[in-house]
Amino acid sequence: METSHHGMTLSYLYDRRLLVKALVVGLLIGHACAAEPAPPTAVAPFAADQAKAHQAEWAKHLATSVEQQNSLGMTVVLIPPGEFMMGSSPDQIEFALQWLTTIPRIAPGEADRLRNEEQPQHRVVLTRPIRIGRTEVTVGQFRQFVEATNYVTETERFGGGNSSKAGETDPAKRTAIWHSPGYKVTNQSPVTQITWNDMIAFCNWLSEREHRERCYRQSDQGVWMRVANANGYRLPTEAEWEFACRAGTTTHYSFGDEVAALDDYAWFNRTAEKGKEIGARPVAAKRPNPFGLFDMHGNAWERCQDFHDSTWYGKSPLEDPQGPATGSHRIVRGAGWHYFDLHCRSAYRNNYSPISRTGNTGFRVVCGL
Ligand SMILES: [Ca+2]
């Protein structure tokens, strides 16, 4: 924009003060109209202080703050656009296979899972800034949803938790629901014992509450479909989750490769099954990752948007991958409180049926800026 004194009357120009004022205003307008170049995207690897610098630069560029509180009192954290290598390198897979031999209870097919799921390691570009929950969604936050809507979870309608049946008949499972998952919880515990659809219902409710666009609509067959580019609440894509978890690191965990240090960052079987107390713990009690996110490793598994396909990494697109178009199971990440250190790795993938619900599976939301 050009602002000059050409259009002004001469009488104005006789007044020096007005002339100075006009020039200052012109400079200010010119400054505001010049497109501020976007900060660099966060291309991994980057160090912890650089992760924070990327967040701060993008917050400044977008005239917002890195952390914001939403209407539920949930803190959502800005994650900058970026690039990273998703999955594990061949050396990391070899290391994990050796590691697996030290674990006493090895699930059948676990070695194949490590070999197949995390390879090939591939570059991913995330083109947009997002916000992601600083913690897993809590019992207290889910309680606000239930109280506002009288929502009855699928778990309750299906006959109870710790199950993947739509018609669970075991009476012992009937009481395993979101506020009594089978261990002691507080409002700060991650909500568990809910299905994928229950999480989607929560996300759509929260979007409406905050006058954001809903991220999911139901198809004619009653299946929840993602609405592209809606700025409301949703589950993270698997790629968004891993980028947010790694926060610039290329190591097993977001703090490095030292397995013993996981005790400081995660509730998993070594830290969460001590003594008589079992179960997920109140969120944000351990150390955060470089982006300021808590419990990305451990506590509750975190459901993602994507369907599961063990060959997906060989065909995933470079930019903003959304996962396979169809599938029977959906991805979960980060491992739950009774899993092993191996499962808490940033690259580890697991998948559950959308209707399964357990006391160690929860979620974390993403929303637009
Ligand atoms: Ca978690």
Boltz pocket constraint, residues with backbone or C-beta under 6 A from the ligand:
constraints:
  - pocket:
      binder: B
      contacts: [[A, 136], [A, 294], [A, 295], [A, 296], [A, 297], [A, 298], [A, 299], [A, 300], [A, 301], [A, 302], [A, 333], [A, 334], [A, 335]]
      max_distance: 6.0
